[in-house]
Amino acid sequence: MTVRIGVVGTGAIGRDHTRRINQVLTGGRVTALSDVNPDSARSVKADVAPEAEIFATGEQLIESDAVDAVMVTSWGATHEAYVLAAIAAGKPCFCEKPLATTAEGARRIVDAETARDKRLVQVGFMRRYDAGYRLLKQAVDRDIGPVLMVHAAHRNPTVPPHYTTPMAINDTLIHEIDVLRWLLDDDYVSAQVVFPRRTFHAPGDLKDPQVVLLETAKGVRIDVEVFVNCRYGYDIQCQVVGEEGIASLPEPMSIVVRKDARLQNQILTDWKDRFIDSYDVELQDFLNAAAQGTASGPTSWDGYVAAISSDACVAAQEAPGAIVPIALPARPALYD
Ligand SMILES: NC(=O)c1ccc[n+]([C@@H]2O[C@H](COP(=O)([O-])OP(=O)(O)OC[C@H]3O[C@@H](n4cnc5c(N)ncnc54)[C@H](O)[C@@H]3O)[C@@H](O)[C@H]2O)c1
């Protein structure tokens, strides 16, 4: 069966996911496109989805009989309404992060999905599909004994001038928030943010770097350095300390050069390149589940918990040094 996909939001990632579905992956075809900027949809049609029909609104696309499953890749603030419409239509839906821009919005999606008692939503937390994180999870599950601590870092070379201090949580740390929960099979119980000396390179009044300290229900202590003007590269580090050993996220593959009395490895600079392969694996998983009329991978619940946890981290930013508790409601059985 070929799953007919409708894409809402044909900007950077909507275009790239459409290319993936039509040119790289199997089992799906993009048959419908919609964007508030129709020129964007027309350009994606011309370049990578020649047979797609262009719809005036996302809602019309979702309701169309020519669409079996929906991909929501519009701006974050518009995700909730489209995901709710897809659930109402009973169609599997891949939603780029964030699932919603508020925890209440994500909760509405959880409630709509649980009311149907069927998984329909996959959230675009692609790091869970990265080969390096998957190897790290194997080591955490099998080799290093109970986990005691995690030391992680999320470093960008620079950020645009509009990047703000809360974006360090909502746009940057959000990936660690999800992937570390998955890696440890655990939930957060508190967050604290401390600010080291500010880098001269931070634009405006951005506080950079920051150190986010998370505690989990099992008592694991996590420190994540978020440093988005580090200059030297896009660098994701994760070291898990267990009772019996230490496991670290592998570095991306790179040629080792011996030259001028130096041993050199290249460091990536563009975030788009760092997890590029994981997007293919993530969307193939979506297509496979959508062919069965359901969804797989990161759930609405994961999107909701990420929203609650990131709200707590933003509250912790606003009260530097304070420990902000994170309380989660009971998890519906659909997500066990
Ligand atoms: N998982 C990841 O690594 C990753 C990477 C990039 C982007 N994203 C997420 O994907 C989403 C899109 O990001 P992007 O970089 O492609 O942004 P973008 O600005 O390039 O594209 C967004 C598109 O959505 C369209 N749009 C806005 N409101 C709309 C609406 N109401 N209905 C239909 N279309 C609408 C815009 O016209 C634009 O074409 C964001 O939520 C972002 O956080 C995730």
The ligand as an SDF file (V2000), in Angstrom:
LIG
                    3D

 44 48  0  0  0  0  0  0  0  0999 V2000
   13.1950   18.1820   14.3360 N   0  0  0  0  0  0  0  0  0  0  0  0
   14.0160   19.0850   13.8940 C   0  0  0  0  0  0  0  0  0  0  0  0
   15.2220   18.9430   13.9460 O   0  0  0  0  0  0  0  0  0  0  0  0
   13.4750   20.3260   13.2580 C   0  0  0  0  0  0  0  0  0  0  0  0
   14.2870   21.0330   12.3800 C   0  0  0  0  0  0  0  0  0  0  0  0
   13.7620   22.1770   11.7720 C   0  0  0  0  0  0  0  0  0  0  0  0
   12.4770   22.6040   12.0740 C   0  0  0  0  0  0  0  0  0  0  0  0
   11.7340   21.8990   12.9490 N   0  0  0  0  0  0  0  0  0  0  0  0
   10.3690   22.3600   13.2670 C   0  0  0  0  0  0  0  0  0  0  0  0
    9.5910   22.3420   12.0800 O   0  0  0  0  0  0  0  0  0  0  0  0
    8.6910   23.4420   12.0550 C   0  0  0  0  0  0  0  0  0  0  0  0
    8.9210   24.2470   10.7740 C   0  0  0  0  0  0  0  0  0  0  0  0
   10.2600   24.7320   10.7630 O   0  0  0  0  0  0  0  0  0  0  0  0
   10.9480   25.2810    9.4130 P   0  0  0  0  0  0  0  0  0  0  0  0
   12.3880   25.4600    9.7610 O   0  0  0  0  0  0  0  0  0  0  0  0
   10.5720   24.4290    8.2650 O   0  0  0  0  0  0  0  0  0  0  0  0
   10.2460   26.7170    9.2980 O   0  0  0  0  0  0  0  0  0  0  0  0
    9.9330   27.5500    7.9640 P   0  0  0  0  0  0  0  0  0  0  0  0
    9.6160   28.9190    8.4220 O   0  0  0  0  0  0  0  0  0  0  0  0
   11.0300   27.3470    6.9660 O   0  0  0  0  0  0  0  0  0  0  0  0
    8.6230   26.8550    7.3620 O   0  0  0  0  0  0  0  0  0  0  0  0
    7.3680   26.9240    7.9800 C   0  0  0  0  0  0  0  0  0  0  0  0
    6.3140   27.0350    6.9070 C   0  0  0  0  0  0  0  0  0  0  0  0
    5.0240   26.9910    7.5320 O   0  0  0  0  0  0  0  0  0  0  0  0
    4.1940   27.9100    6.8360 C   0  0  0  0  0  0  0  0  0  0  0  0
    3.0690   28.2470    7.7110 N   0  0  0  0  0  0  0  0  0  0  0  0
    3.0440   29.0960    8.7510 C   0  0  0  0  0  0  0  0  0  0  0  0
    1.8140   29.1210    9.3110 N   0  0  0  0  0  0  0  0  0  0  0  0
    1.0520   28.2670    8.6080 C   0  0  0  0  0  0  0  0  0  0  0  0
   -0.2870   27.8270    8.7220 C   0  0  0  0  0  0  0  0  0  0  0  0
   -1.1230   28.3030    9.6600 N   0  0  0  0  0  0  0  0  0  0  0  0
   -0.7240   26.8950    7.8410 N   0  0  0  0  0  0  0  0  0  0  0  0
    0.0870   26.4130    6.8830 C   0  0  0  0  0  0  0  0  0  0  0  0
    1.3620   26.7820    6.7280 N   0  0  0  0  0  0  0  0  0  0  0  0
    1.8480   27.6930    7.5790 C   0  0  0  0  0  0  0  0  0  0  0  0
    5.0940   29.0840    6.4980 C   0  0  0  0  0  0  0  0  0  0  0  0
    4.5730   29.8710    5.4550 O   0  0  0  0  0  0  0  0  0  0  0  0
    6.3840   28.3490    6.1030 C   0  0  0  0  0  0  0  0  0  0  0  0
    6.4180   28.0480    4.7260 O   0  0  0  0  0  0  0  0  0  0  0  0
    8.9600   24.2170   13.3490 C   0  0  0  0  0  0  0  0  0  0  0  0
    8.0210   23.8450   14.3180 O   0  0  0  0  0  0  0  0  0  0  0  0
   10.3490   23.7880   13.7630 C   0  0  0  0  0  0  0  0  0  0  0  0
   10.5500   23.8160   15.1780 O   0  0  0  0  0  0  0  0  0  0  0  0
   12.1830   20.7630   13.5330 C   0  0  0  0  0  0  0  0  0  0  0  0
  1  2  1  0
  2  3  2  0
  2  4  1  0
  4  5  1  0
  4 44  2  0
  5  6  2  0
  6  7  1  0
  7  8  2  0
  8  9  1  0
  8 44  1  0
  9 10  1  0
  9 42  1  0
 10 11  1  0
 11 12  1  0
 11 40  1  0
 12 13  1  0
 13 14  1  0
 14 15  2  0
 14 16  1  0
 14 17  1  0
 17 18  1  0
 18 19  2  0
 18 20  1  0
 18 21  1  0
 21 22  1  0
 22 23  1  0
 23 24  1  0
 23 38  1  0
 24 25  1  0
 25 26  1  0
 25 36  1  0
 26 27  1  0
 26 35  1  0
 27 28  2  0
 28 29  1  0
 29 30  1  0
 29 35  2  0
 30 31  1  0
 30 32  2  0
 32 33  1  0
 33 34  2  0
 34 35  1  0
 36 37  1  0
 36 38  1  0
 38 39  1  0
 40 41  1  0
 40 42  1  0
 42 43  1  0
M  CHG  2   8   1  16  -1
M  END
$$$$
